[in-house]
């Protein structure tokens, strides 16, 4: 069984660029009623929102400057979504960084930010403001949150946390309480600003960690470029 996304309302963190922006475009192309782009980058968020409004309709996309590590800021994005579209059916916890040299920031955004989204969504906003019988939280983990990532172990560990929290909250106990499903995607290394800007010698724990990644890129093994989001979302991820 699947969750139909047509005419639903979505909130996407980190939605102003990279994979998050591709989520926004795919949802709009496949018939959602409205999308909130929640991103800390106000300049870029405002720019891409204007472009998307011109293409898909002004009443289908809004931007809210959001710091996912700040629960109040994150909650404002939910409130703005409900105010603009009346409902919220889909939360995509996509905001993330790969910055092992700044461990505190990586943990705050990747782990705390995702936890904030799950708790706000499951226990309040998706639970109370979904249109139909159920809603969905989609967490962006990583293949490195399943297999590990030797060159960026801090990032890999945070994605293991995202995978783990998804497994915890996807339990039938939570679905029966809230009718909110929690699933995850675990993409490989993709051609996005996160990869371009963050996998550098100076962003890793030590520059020595960069060597195997550089060899893989030179061999043409990385990054992946294909992106696809189906019009329907699977009910279970684990």
Secondary structure, 3 states (H helix, E strand, C coil): CEEECCCCEEEEECCCCHHHHHHHHHHHHCCCCEEEEEECCHHHHHHHHHHHHHHHCHHHEEEEECCCCCHHHHHHHHHHHHHHHCCCCEEEECCCCCCCCCHHHHHHHHHHHHHHHHHHHHHHHHHHHCCCCCEEEEEECCCHHHHCCHHHHHHHHHHHHHHHHHHHHCCHHHHHHHCEEEEEECCCCECCHHHHHHCCHHHCCCHHHHHHHHHHHHCCCCCECCCCCCCEEECCCC
